[in-house]
Structures are given as structure tokens and as C-alpha cells.
Amino acid sequence: MNQLLGNCTVVDARVLDGVPPQKDAGIWVTGERIAAVGPYAKVAQQARRAGPIAERDLGGAFVTPGLANMHTHFSLSLPGKGGDRVKELGPHDLALYMADGARRTLDCGVTTVRNVAEKDHADFALRRAITAGRVPGPRMFTAGRALVCTGGHGHESGDTLECDGPIGFRQGVRSQIKAGADLIKVMISGGIAGEHEGISTPQLFADEMAAVIETAHAWGRKVTAHAGPAEVIGAAVALGLDCVEHGYQLTPSVARAMAANGTALVPTLLVTRCKEFFDELGVPEWMQCRSLDAGPRHLESFAMAVEAGVEILLGSDMPPFWSFEGTNATVRELENLAESLGPARALHAATRGPIRWLGAERDLGTVEEGKYADLIAMPGDPLEDASAFRGVRWVMKGGAIVRDGDDK
């Protein structure tokens, strides 16, 4: 379903965009944007003055902004049989594969994603197609190809670009911006998926990290870094890094530095607790052991970041729509965050926080007048229990209903 309602009101909703929530609320949507939010009678009166209106009765469902997933890969290909099938796709097949993933992501209630490394710039074509309305999908902010040193983390795939030295990394940043990147992703340490490296392996020198960050900032782009060890993360934070992906091995002092410098963390807790996913893709034993063995330290690291007051943002790494442990990967990661943050802060980490990092708060992230009508609804109260997001059955993006009930 992709039904643009034009002039419409959403009725009998409980809007969760503040404390306390708005009960018996109405949301007036005109075109792609929200025209008014408030008590239903008042909102409906405003809407009727503008002409005939359509109404969608949500039966008392809880309404929140659409979710934002800050660590996605629509062309993900991990080691193993499942990843090999993706690597073997030709460019046309890959584009269709990624478009299907985008559609399924939107169906889950994820209306915004941040792509942090995709193959051969297919993400830019997909972003254009979604923006033009040719295919359904979330709003995409994308880094293009991630920058790595020669032989660095992820170098085997077309979703990275090998660079060396400050000049090489400056050229790498500019090449992705030229292609249309909204942000820059750089690999500054080893990781779980690299067979001939360790999570703690440093992969960039300080002058290379500085070149990436300085060049990206000069062009108005933020930088996020795949990173594991505290020493490497601390050096990058001191240079002005905007965000850390994973952060497997933080220390309290580095976490405090991140908080002081406004460096966000996308912890991707799923990646060290997803044996079911690895088994499904045929991921080899060496990677499974590395991932699962890193889990306890990963959780300790996350706890340090929470204690220090680091801005936490939701990102699954696993494809956002992937069916996992009775729900989709995005919701499962949201539940993981809620175990430490509580439901309210977890909701912030999945809505306002990511949108603010992306610099899109004028248009997205809250349910209020003037914003795009990117909305989701569920019967349970997500401020009571984050698992309520397992019940998302209604999705609107830009004023168009893209899911109504169980019609996935």
C-alpha cells in the first residue's frame, strides 16, 4: 500500500512525542507534512475548514515518529555462503536486491536510515529512486563507500575504498562527497568480520585520521568511524570525530572524552549476540567465535558510555528488516538499548537523537506541525515497554500510508 491521503486526519491516537503523551489526539496531515497535532476536536475543526478530509481511525493506538536506524547496509555480505550470494550479484541484481531491502525496512516502521558503506555506489541510485517515488523505502542518508587503509577492515568488498596517507584519505573523502555522500565513514581499527586482523588492530595513523575529519568537516560532512579499541577511539575523538560505530572496548576515560566532545555512539549490540543470524547466513566458525566472545566486553563498554552520558543512537548493523528473535533487527536492537537506557531514552535513541545527528530536525524526528508525516502506530505503550514496537502495524511516510494492518 502507498496511499497519499492529501487532506486527512489521524484520529483516536495517543501521540508519544513528549511527557505526558497526548491522549485522544488528532493529527492533521496535508500533503507530505503535519499541519496540526492536538486534541482531536480542535484538530478536526481546523482540517475541515480546509475542505473535505479523509480520516484514519487508529482505535487508540500509540503513535510515534518513524524509527531511524543509524547503522545499515542494504548490500551487506558477511563471510559465508549468504554473503557470497550477495557478492555474486551483478549490478542490476544488486540494485533490485537493495530496493527490496529498502521496501521491507519501511514496512517495519523504519522511515529513516543512515547507510554506512554500500557496494559500488548503488546506494546513491537507490536514494534517487526512493526520493523520486519510483520505489518505496525510508529516507536515506548515506556515506557511499567506507574509507579503509590498504588491506584494512572490509577491503575485500566494493563497499570500501582503499586509501593510504593523508593525501590519499583526503582524496577518498572528496571522492565520496563528489558522488553524493551525506557523511563519511572510515574504518580506524580492525573488526569482527576481518579474518586476518583483530578488533584491537589500529589501522590508521593520526595524520590519516586528521585528514579524513578535517576534510569532511570543511565540506560540511560529519564523520563516523568503525572502531573497537579505546586508544584508537580516544585519538580520533581528540581530532573531532563525530560518531563511533560499535565501540567494543571503551574505557571510562575515553567514554568521558566522547561525552565531553559530543561524540555519539552507535553500539550495534546485536553484532555480538546474533548466533541465530550467523547460522542462517553460514558465517564461518572463526567469525562467530570472535563475535560472541567479544560480547561481554562489548556490554561493559556500552555501560561505560551510558554512565558517562554519551549520546546513544540506535543502529542494528544487521539489515534493519531482518527477522530475528521474534521481531525485526531494528526493534530487537531497540530492546537491547532499553535494557540499559529504559524505554523513554531508547525511544529517543531511535527517533530524535539520530535525526538531530543527521541535521534533519527541521523536517523529521518529532510529531509536530511542519514536520514530514513520518509516523508509526502500535497497540502497546512503548514508554512502558520497548517491546511494544513489535506490534507496529501502521506506517505512514510523507503523508502516504505504506502499511495498514498486517499487509506486509
N, C-alpha and C positions, 0 to 999 in steps of 0.2 A: 504494500500500500504506500502511495506517495500522494496524498490528497491535500492540496493547498486550499485552505478554507476561506481565505480572503478576510472578510469581516466576521469574526466569530468570538464567542466567549467560552471559556472552560469553566464549568460550574460544579458546585459541591466538591470543592477541593480543600485540602489542608496544606497550605503553602509553607514549606520549610525553608525560609530564607532569612532567618533571624530568630530571636528568642523574645517572647514566646511565638510559636507558629501561628499563622493566620488561619482561623477556622472558618468554615462556611464561606470560603473565599471564591472570588471570580477573577479570571484573568482575561482581559480583552486583548485580542490579537488582531492586528491589521497588517495584511501583507506578511512580511517576514518578522515583524517586531512586536513587542509587547507595548500596547498603548496605555494600559492601566492595570493595576493589581489592588485588590482590597475587598471589602465586604461585597458579596455578590450583588445585592440590590443596587448599590451605588454604581458598581462597575457596569452592570447590565443597562442601567439607565443612560450612562454615558455612551455605551455602544449603540443603543437603539437610536440615539439622536443622529448617528452617522448613517443610518439606513438599515435595511434588513440584515439580520445576523443569523448565523448558524450557531448551534450550541452543542457542546460535548459534555455530557454529564458523567463525571468521574466517580460518582457514588461515594464520596467521602474519602477518596484515595489521597495519599500523601504525595505532594508534588515537590520536586527539587529541580535545580538546574541539571542539565545533562552532565554526565560524568566526563572527566578529562583524564586520559591515560598518557603519561609523560614519557614512557619508555616502550615504544612499539617498533616492530619490524614486520611489515607485511610480506617481506621476502626472506624471512628467517630460514637459514639452512644450517642446522647444527650438525656436528659429526654423526654419522649413522645413516641408515637406509632412508629414513624420512627426509633428512636434509639432502641426501644425494638426489632424491627425486626432484626437489626444488632446483638444485644446481643444474640439473639436466634440462630444465625448461628452456625453450627458445624465447626470444624477446617478446613475441606475440603471446605465447602461452603464459609467460611470466606476468604480463600486463593483466591478462584475464584472471589469473590466479590471485593477484593482489587486489583487483577490483572486487572479487568475490569476498576476500577477507575484509575489505572496507565495508561492504554491504552488511556482512554478518556482525561487524563491530558496531555499526549504527543500530542494528536490531537489538543489541544488548543494552542500549541506553548510553553508549559512549558517543557523545556528539563532538568531541574534540580529541585529537591525538597529536602527540609530538613524535615524529619518526626520527630515530637516531641511528641511521645507517640503512640504506636500501640499495639494492643492486642496480648498477648501471644507469642511475638517474631515472629509473622507471617511476619513482615516487613523484617526480615533477609532472610527468604525464598524467598520473592518477589524480594529483591535486587539481590540475587543469580540468580534467573530465568531471570531477565532483563539483568544482566551482561552476562549471558551465551547465550542470544538471544532467549530464549525459549518463552518469552512473550514480547510484546512491552511496553515500559514505559520510564519515564525520568531517568536520573542518580539520584540515591538515596543516600542521606546522612541521617543516622538515629540514633536516640537516644535509640532505644529499648523501654523499659518501663520507664515511668517517675517515679522519686522517690518522695514519699509523706510520711508525718508522719502518724501514725495510725489514721484512720478516716479523713485524710486530703483530699484536693481537688482532686476529681476523684478516691477516694479509692474504689468505688463500682465496678470498671471495671478491666479487665485483662490487660489494658494498663498502669497500675501503679503498683508500688511495695512499700508496706508499710515498713518503716524503723523508728527506734527511736534511739536517742542518737548518739554521734559522731561515735562510733564503728559501729552501725547499718548502718549509712549512708555511712561510708567508705566501708563496705561490699556491700552495694547497688551499689555504683559506680563501684566497681570491678566486680560485677556480670554482669553488663551491658557491660562493656568492654570485659569481657570474652566471652559474647555472640556475640560480634562483633560491638558494638556501636562506631560510629564516633564522637559522642558528648554526653554530659549528659544533661538531662532535669530534673529540680527539681521544685516542687511546694512550694513556700515560703509564699504564702498567700492564702486566700480564693478566690472565683471567682464567675462568673455569674451562672455556672451550678450546684453549690452545694446548695441544699435546706436548709441545717441546718448550714450555715455559711454565712458570709458577705464578700464582696470584700475586706474589710479592715482588715479581721481577720488574724493576724500573725500566721504562722503555724510551723515555725522552730525557734529554738533558735540560737544564734550567733555561738555557738560551733558546732552545726549541719551544719549550712551553711558553716562554715570554713572547716569542714571535707569534705564536698562534693567538694568544689572548690579546696582545696589543693590536695586531692587525684586525682581528674580528671586531674589537671594540671601536676601532677607528671607523669601521664601516657600519657601526650601529647594530652589531650582532652579538648576542651572548654566546658563551662557550660552556659546554658541558663535557665532562671527562669521564670515560670509563676508567675506574681506579679502584684499587684494592688496599694497598698498604698505607699506613698513617704517614710515614715520612714523605712519600711521593705526594700524597694529598695535601699535606701541610705546605710543601713547597709551592704547589700550584695555587693554593688559597692565598698565600702571601703575594702571588703575582696577579691576583684579581680574578681567579676562576669563579664562575657564576653558579656552577652546579656540579655535584658529584653523582655519578651513577654507581650503584652497588655499595661502595664503601665498606668492604668486607672486614677491614682490620683497623678501624679507627681507634684512637686513644682519647682519653678525656681532654687532654690539652689541645689536640687537633680539632676535636668536636667544638670546643670553646672558641677556637680561632674561626671555624666555619660560621658559628653563630655571630661572632663579632663582626665578621666581614660580609655577612648576608649571603653566604654560600649555601644554597639549598642542597638537600639530599633526596635522591630518588632511590630508596633502599632495595627495591626489587626483591623482597623477602622470598618470593616464590622460587627463585632460582636455586636456592639451597634446600628446598623442601618439596621437590616435584618429581619423585621417582616414577610415579604413575605416568607422567608426561614423557619422561625419558624412555621408559619402557615402550610406550606407544610409538615413539619415533625410532626405536632401535639404537639409541645412543650408546656408544661403547662403554665398557666397564670402567676404563680409566677416568672418563669424564664424570660418570655417575659417582664414583668414589670421591673424586676431588670436590664435586658439588656438595654432596651430602656431608662429607667430613668438614666442610667449611661452615656448615650450618650453625653450630653452637657459637663460634666466634662471630659470625655474622649477626646473630641476635644480640650478643653482648655489645657489638659495635653500634647497632641500631639504638639500643638502650642508652648508650653514652650520648648519642646525638639528641635523643629526646630529652634527656636530663639537662643537656647544655642549652636547649632552646633552639636547636637548628630547625629551620623551615623544612618540613617533611612534605614531599609531593608523591602522589601515587603513580607508580609505573610498574607494569607487570613483566616486561621483557618477553615473556611468553605471549603469543598472539592474543590480543585483547578479548577476542570472542571464544577462545579455545575452551571446550567443555572440560571441566576439571573439578573433581571432588564435589560433584553435585550442582555446580553452577558454572559461570564463565570465569576466565582468568582474572579479569578486572575486578569483579566482585570478590573473588577469593583473596586477592591482594588487599582489597579494602578491608576485608575481615581481619587479615593479618595485622594491618596497621591499627585497627580498632582495639586489638588485644592490649596494646600499649597506650595508644592515644585516647581511647574512648570513642564512642560513636560520633560525637559532635566534631571533634578535631579530625577524625578520619574523613568525615564529610567535607570539611574544609580542605583537606589534603587532596580531595578528588574533585573539587569544584573551584572555589575562589583562589586557593593557593596557586594551582597550576596556571590559571588564566592570568593572574597578576604577574607571574614569572614570564609568561609569554607576551606581556604588554598589551593584552587584548581586553582589559577590564572595562573599557568604554562600551564594548559590544556584548560581552559574554560573562558567564560566571555567577550571575545572580538572577533572581526573578523580580525584575523591576522595570518600570517604564523606560522605554527607549532601547532596551537590550533586545538582541535576537531572541525569538521564541524557541529556544532550545530547552525542552522540558521533558521530564520523565515522571511517571506516576506508578505507585505501588500501594498495595493494601496495608502493609505494615509500616510502623513508625521507625525510620532509620535513626532517629535520635535516641530511641530506646535500645535498638539492636541493629548493628550494621548489616546483619544478615537479611534485613528487610529488603535489601537491594536484589536478593534472589527472586523477589516477586515482581520485578519490573515487567509490566505487560503493555505499557502505553508509552510511546516515544514520539515526540514532535521535534523537528529540526527546522528552524527558519519558518515557522508557521505552517509547515506541512506535516501531517500525521504520517509517520513512516511505519508505525506499528500500533495496532489497536487490538488488544486481547492477545491471544496465543497464535496469531497468524504470522509466525516466523518463516 
